[in-house]
Amino acid sequence: MPTPHLPSLNLIRVFEVAARRLSFKDAANELFVSPPAVSHQIKALEENLGVTLFQRENRKISLTAEGKRYYLHVKRGLDLIDTATLAVRKERKKQRFVINTLPNIATLLLFPNIHEFQAKYPELTIQIDADISRVNLENSENSETTVAIRHECGNEPELTYHPLVKLSLTPICTRRYLAEHPGLAEGDFTGCRIIKISNDSYQWPRWQTQWGLLPDTSNELVVSTVQTSIEAVKSNIGVAMGYLPTSYQFMRSDDELVLPMSEKVTRYGECFLTYSNKYRGDKVIQDFQQWVSGIIAKEWPDKII
């Protein structure tokens, strides 16, 4: 509902056409109305504003000084409305494909390769949300996420889970750090700094329990993500828990990284592609599942434990 202080958008549109064409007749032709109707609406707008917008001279019209100033502002405003409307219509036609994923999956797998999938579906707007929290896919009507890559399978009957890759744990450090702490190769953490991830308090205890090793936790550094733990390791300040197979990719890009106890590996669940059951059979999702499985096989060949 328009405010009492503003003229209707219809009056403003009629004024813009008449001012642009400087002819009530030509404006009437463009707007598919009669010339008297245009003249009547311009008069109504002038009465609303309290100013004269056009000088009428026989069959010719011209803008007054107030009319010229008003036209510049009106045209700018209508152009903005037209641009916004076109953008909304274009966005509506272009489907969004939203991927919620773990940050390390986004960094190592999706960001370097997503252009391949996008080339297959150029009509899609692909959005990657890297977040450790689990989005609510169960309420798919209110969720903007199309698919999610999750660690561990949930108990949601409304969701479909496809296994992608099994995960494991084993410590990781630099060659230099191992040389400075040779006992690490035998499970001796004496004098070592333990690097932990703040949102994953189970990684070290799970590995320790299986192998009966109890690192001294009095000297530790807590970081926020897998990537920052690897950066800390690269700085030669401690030993982190490596997630396999992602650690193999880090090691491939930096040959200074090593697994000091590569034979001591602990299973740590699995990653799944997840989506609402209502999308079961969706061709884009099926193609994405096949594509991301192929990327995993390419990036982590023969290293999936």
Secondary structure, DSSP 8 states (H G I E B T S, - for coil): ---TTS--HHHHHHHHHHHHHT-HHHHHHHHTS-HHHHHHHHHHHHHHHTS--EEEETTEEEE-HHHHHHHHHHHHHHHHHHHHHHHHHHHHHS-EEEEEE-HHHIIIIIHHHHHHHHHH-TT-EEEEEE-SS----SSTTS---SEEEEES----TTEEEEEEEEEEEEEEEEHHHHHH-GGGGGT--TT--EEEETTB-SHHHHHHHHHT----TTSEEEESSHHHHHHHHHTTS-EEEEEETHHHHHHHH-TTEE-TTTT--EEEEEEEEEEEGGGTT-HHHHHHHHHHHHHHHHHSTT---
